[in-house]
Amino acid sequence: MEITLYLQAFRRGWWIILVTTLIATNVSLLVSYFTPAVYQTSERFIVSPNAGIFSSSWDIVSSLDTLDRRSIINTYKELLASQAVYGRSPEIQKLGSDFVASEYNILVVVVPDTNILKLTVEGPDPDGVVVIAKAVASEGVSYINQLYPVYNFSILDSPETPTSPVRPVPVNDASLAAVFGVLIGVVLAFSREQLQNTMEKLRERSVIDVASSAYTRSYFERRLREEMTRQIDSDLSVAIVNFRGLDEVANILPKPIIDSLIHDLTQTLKGELRGRDVVGRWDRSQLSVLLPSTPASAVEATFKRIQTYLAESVSVDKAGDMVVLPDPCIGVVARDQFDSAEELIKRAELAVEKASSFEEAAVNFLSKPFLFTNEN
């Protein structure tokens, strides 16, 4: 069931997903187009004992043990990334220390569980990042080896000139943006479906009588006026069903039981009508029926047949130990070309009133308009 709802939401909101995907992709491509390219190069260094100053292999081993202290390798890291050290390079001075600091990003990290340092330089010029990496390496190696002659600080890997920027990468960025757009579109599509369902439920509450599951009287009257306006020359009939048996026990039985009884009777009535016919809750114990495009010659016979089903007893409880006889009395009228909706309703009410006046439940059909006069 849930899968069906998801597929239905996707079918209705596919265009939202498509729009959000296209928007996200195009925005990503525009951002990539206007974003300056950033190039990156790297260089690695290694710290090892200076064998030339040790008199025995034991001293070298001891030096290696000392080198395991993270404070030593971290000191090398800070010195290599220090502007005070690499700022003495002629290449850096030619470019300007402030310019290098603002336009290029110099980062040094220690490779985990090793005595190797990695220098990374990012900037707008592929040749510039290589120049700066070599300048930093040259000044750093010279300065650190003079400061700490016990260890040998040397270059392990030299920097290479990058051939493509590390960012932006339009294809990758657009792909990620497309995925993000799809996710946003799916969320919006399902949110729209949920909102529509909520609005539909609110609309149903305003036009559906909850107890009987029939339409409310106000909605029924509005539909009647719409049908009479839209189909001026076509046949149209209105019926009101008065359940005398239900009215007799309405003040005796609890309201939930009455609601259950009127609901069952509404379902029976709907089952005997066409899909386009409209069933409304007219009063506490009355239902109304609107039959569009139904000739007067057929409507009386139709309701005589329906009356036999509505007259069957309805169980009050699930066990069926207590039943109510609905005793349906039905008043039916057919529209005349000069009728208004109000006049048609008045004649239908008169018809059901006359049908209810008989001792036996009856179907009373008024085929001609009834003229109302004001008596003074």
Order of alpha helices (4+ residues) and beta strands (2+ residues): alpha-beta-alpha-alpha-alpha-alpha-alpha-beta-beta-alpha-beta-alpha-alpha-beta-alpha-alpha-beta-beta-alpha-beta-beta-beta-alpha-beta
